[in-house]
């Protein structure tokens, strides 16, 4: 797990011995299951901070266990924000909505001389707070005005358009439904959001067949769900670690906050390896001096041109920067287009070859075959 502490100059009352203090924005990063929520809670208690959740599933009401929300008791120990305030059945919630609400909360926390602690596993939520990566749109007013039933609105749309949208998010279900059956298509297209939580899909078959099959079959489905959950969790953890590496460690620059690594592999050494180092790092920012801990850094090529211009004719995209260009060449979208182009070239070559090899189009080959046949006949007669 890594903790990124980004100091910002927010003047507050004088601290110890009259020293001028600055409050940092603390962001706790890391893979799922590494104790991010526990560290955030402990830091909030020790330093008088408030926690801002950056989890795209925890914003929804319900499914507290499957989305791994902090308990009501833990929320009383330290003020938590951005948890359980969106109705998953009637509200379409986006990262822009999160950014608009969370930034206002962070400013309010700073205004009250407290430290905002951002923690969560949804990387693009965190990214929206640290960098201007989103196009600002008209914010949706949450909890005010008329509540729109998303399912009803979807059923008003064109059936073919709905079916096309469903095929993008759930191709298997789309193949089973007719585009004219708008009610079912809208229902399936609508069942996303919180239902994408890890653990929901994996145990869906087990839960829906409970009491309808033999105990042996039910036990097999349970084991199947557990194994699927393990695999999905591992993939998600690797994805989170890659994001920290690529977004924070591989792209050094003035806009990237310092990242400090914390060793969480041994839970028995939590106090000495995680909590105390994290507290010392944040207190250093508060007191306005450099932490004794060294930020995590990765070797990179200083000669890399961050402003170089690259045009990918295959994907019809413009890429700026050598590192970004190298990443694009390895991306799934580019490799897909490359594979598609090669397949088309191969098909075109095969078609050309078949035409050139046709007896009607190759008189020389016909003569050769006739001559060869004559020679065979001579050999046979001899």
Secondary structure, 3 states (H helix, E strand, C coil): CEEEEEEEEEECCCCHHHCCCEEEEEEEECCCCCCHHHHHHHHHHHHCEEEEECCCCCCECCCCCCCCCCCHHHHHHCCEECCCCECCCCCCCCHHHHHHHHHHHHHHHHHCCCEEEEECCCHHHHHHHHCCCCCCCCCCCCCCCCCCCHHHHHHCCCHHHHHHHHHHHCHHHHHHCCCCCHHHHHHHHHCCHHHHCCCCCCCHHHHHCCCCCCHHHHHHHHHHHHHHHHHHHHHHHHHHHHHHHHHHHCCCCCCCCEEEECCCCCHHHHHHHHHHHHHHHHHHHHHCCCCCCCCCCCCCCCCCCCCCEEEECCCCEEEECHHHHHHHHCCHHHHHHHHHHHHHHHHHHHHHHHHHCCCCCCHHHHHHHHHHHHHHHHHHHC
